[in-house]
């Protein structure tokens, strides 16, 4: 059977929260991610995926979490656990190394940087849906951090909005193996159209 091809002018690669705080030694959340990230080769796979996507002409869209600033969540009636943790630990702080892109995954001029999301869903209160529609993209390949929070929430919303959604099992990470299992073995199959490895996705990329 022929491979399901991801045609470049219909496909977008979403890189979620590829910040130093999550992906670099010295990052505030790296100690919690390191074991899983090292076991699946997260950083190397993210870089390979981004390079292959650009080479094929796939639009790469950065889907960043809101950078922390003093007072970001002041007055919120119902901040979620993620907002509470970010505020307490000043994760992804603006104008700091931790809140900058991992140097191997910095956006290129041809890439699109989407408005920052406040919660876990990269579509909510941002221009992500608008950008995808302007480029005429129908498929989204979702990678980045964390598998069971922002990646899952963004991918799930994408499916609800009518996009073909692919999760990349080894171009992400989580705080535990159990969280990865939940993201890819329990939750992912209920909404994603495909769950593939980096190698499998790259093999399916095709220029228009």
Buried (B, 14 or more C-beta within 10 A) or exposed (E): EEEEEBBBBBBBBBBBBBBBBBBBEEBBBBEBBBEBBEEBBBBBBBBBBBEBBBEBBBBBBBBBBBBBBEEBBEEEEEBBEBBEEBBEBBBBBBEBEBBBBBEBBEBEEEBBBBBBBBBBBBBBEBEBBEBBEEBEBBBBBBBBBBBBBBBBBBBBBBBEBEBBBBBBBBBBBBBBEEBBBBBBEEBBEEBBBBBBBBBBBBBBBBEE
